[in-house]
Amino acid sequence: MRAITIPEPGGPEALVWAEVPDPQPAEGEVLIEVAASAVNRADLLQRQGFYDPPPGASPYPGLECSGRIAAVGPGVHGWAVGDEVCALLSGGGYAEKVAVPAGQVLPLPPGVDLVTAAALPEVACTVWSNVFMIAHLRPGETLLVHGGASGIGTMAIQLAKAVGARVAVTAGGPEKLARCAELGADVLIDYREQDFVQEIRKATEGKGADVILDIIGAKYLQKNVKALAVAGRLAIIGLQGGVKAELNLAALIAKRAAITGTGLRARPISEKSAIVAAVREHVWPLIGNGQVRPIVDRALPMAEAAEAHRILDASGHVGKVVLTV
Ligand SMILES: NC(=O)c1ccc[n+]([C@@H]2O[C@H](COP(=O)([O-])OP(=O)(O)OC[C@H]3O[C@@H](n4cnc5c(N)ncnc54)[C@H](OP(=O)(O)O)[C@@H]3O)[C@@H](O)[C@H]2O)c1
């Protein structure tokens, strides 16, 4: 088969579409003939040599895919050759075939075509696991989403609105904020022009956000704690603003707040499978009834993965960039 390989870490040109050996489905795995994958910011880090795949994962980038099941390994129940599916991967989505634990496979959500479905597993699983399974966002609460127009952000806005929460977003500039408003965001904060702590307080009568989904990390840590409501929950999932920060713990104690950090990729198969099952139970019906939809900025052929990475690097996109085989 062919896959996007990274012979030497570097810029987008480091991605090379090359002949590689076919993967084989091990016990408990299915082999997917890939129709499409989608780009995640983590892939950019892997390309640069800053984010090695976890032990046992495919060396090729790609944390999600859609396609047809081409083979079923021993001990797999519930999936058959020919099924159209999408899947959460530990790597290897930028390829013509990928082997994946059966628990990380999902049927296509009702009404979503095979290519578009590739844009869903990573954002649906990350947002559901963090905002709902860990931070327990409840109806009527306020969620602050940093980077509302990102792949993650576009899913977080829609899911939070679907469960009856109020959503505030940050994004860089009016165009991205307008797209967030179309998806249902109630409070729009241009982080280049406005202070998000002040704006979230204004929007919540001084109370703050009950849950914050953060992709910035160190640079926003102190401000995020200030922006939290009493008993607020800060879920850190990205480190675009650095990894080390200082925090006055008295502020955390005064708010009885919680800070969590998780990465989906390195979680054990059992945990990923539980998240995938929860997404199938809670998120798929919301897609089926039209309350939540995949947001795809554009689709490019897999061989043009380098161009897709340039698009993410430049950050002009809204939602996901898909790669088709
Ligand atoms: N932990 C996990 O399991 C997990 C899983 C998936 C993704 N993630 C993380 O989630 C983040 C989003 O991923 P993605 O694939 O959806 O990436 P993406 O679409 O490329 O989005 C990145 C976003 O960051 C925004 N941004 C940059 N600086 C910002 C700032 N100072 N304040 C607010 N927003 C800012 C950009 O918006 P502007 O152009 O408006 O600046 C852009 O929309 C990444 O950090 C990724 O690593 C984590």
The ligand as a Gaussian input file, in Angstrom:
#p B3LYP/6-31G(d) Opt

LIG

0 1
 N       -5.386000      16.322000      24.200000
 C       -6.034000      15.751000      23.212000
 O       -6.463000      14.608000      23.302000
 C       -6.277000      16.530000      21.950000
 C       -6.972000      15.946000      20.880000
 C       -7.199000      16.709000      19.724000
 C       -6.728000      18.018000      19.662000
 N       -6.035000      18.535000      20.711000
 C       -5.509000      19.916000      20.675000
 O       -6.573000      20.792000      20.411000
 C       -6.092000      21.914000      19.683000
 C       -6.932000      22.120000      18.453000
 O       -6.676000      21.049000      17.566000
 P       -7.222000      21.084000      16.074000
 O       -6.696000      19.870000      15.413000
 O       -8.664000      21.345000      16.116000
 O       -6.381000      22.328000      15.513000
 P       -6.705000      23.533000      14.556000
 O       -7.962000      23.318000      13.794000
 O       -5.463000      23.799000      13.788000
 O       -6.930000      24.741000      15.558000
 C       -5.971000      25.474000      16.224000
 C       -6.682000      26.743000      16.667000
 O       -5.948000      27.416000      17.659000
 C       -6.419000      28.754000      17.627000
 N       -5.582000      29.632000      18.412000
 C       -4.269000      29.893000      18.253000
 N       -3.856000      30.750000      19.223000
 C       -4.924000      31.030000      19.987000
 C       -5.126000      31.835000      21.137000
 N       -4.127000      32.533000      21.693000
 N       -6.360000      31.869000      21.690000
 C       -7.367000      31.139000      21.167000
 N       -7.241000      30.367000      20.080000
 C       -6.030000      30.313000      19.499000
 C       -6.411000      29.041000      16.130000
 O       -7.307000      30.073000      15.861000
 P       -6.894000      31.528000      15.328000
 O       -6.485000      31.393000      13.902000
 O       -8.145000      32.253000      15.515000
 O       -5.746000      31.971000      16.164000
 C       -6.929000      27.726000      15.550000
 O       -8.327000      27.790000      15.300000
 C       -4.620000      21.653000      19.384000
 O       -3.850000      22.321000      20.350000
 C       -4.510000      20.164000      19.553000
 O       -3.212000      19.751000      19.891000
 C       -5.801000      17.813000      21.834000

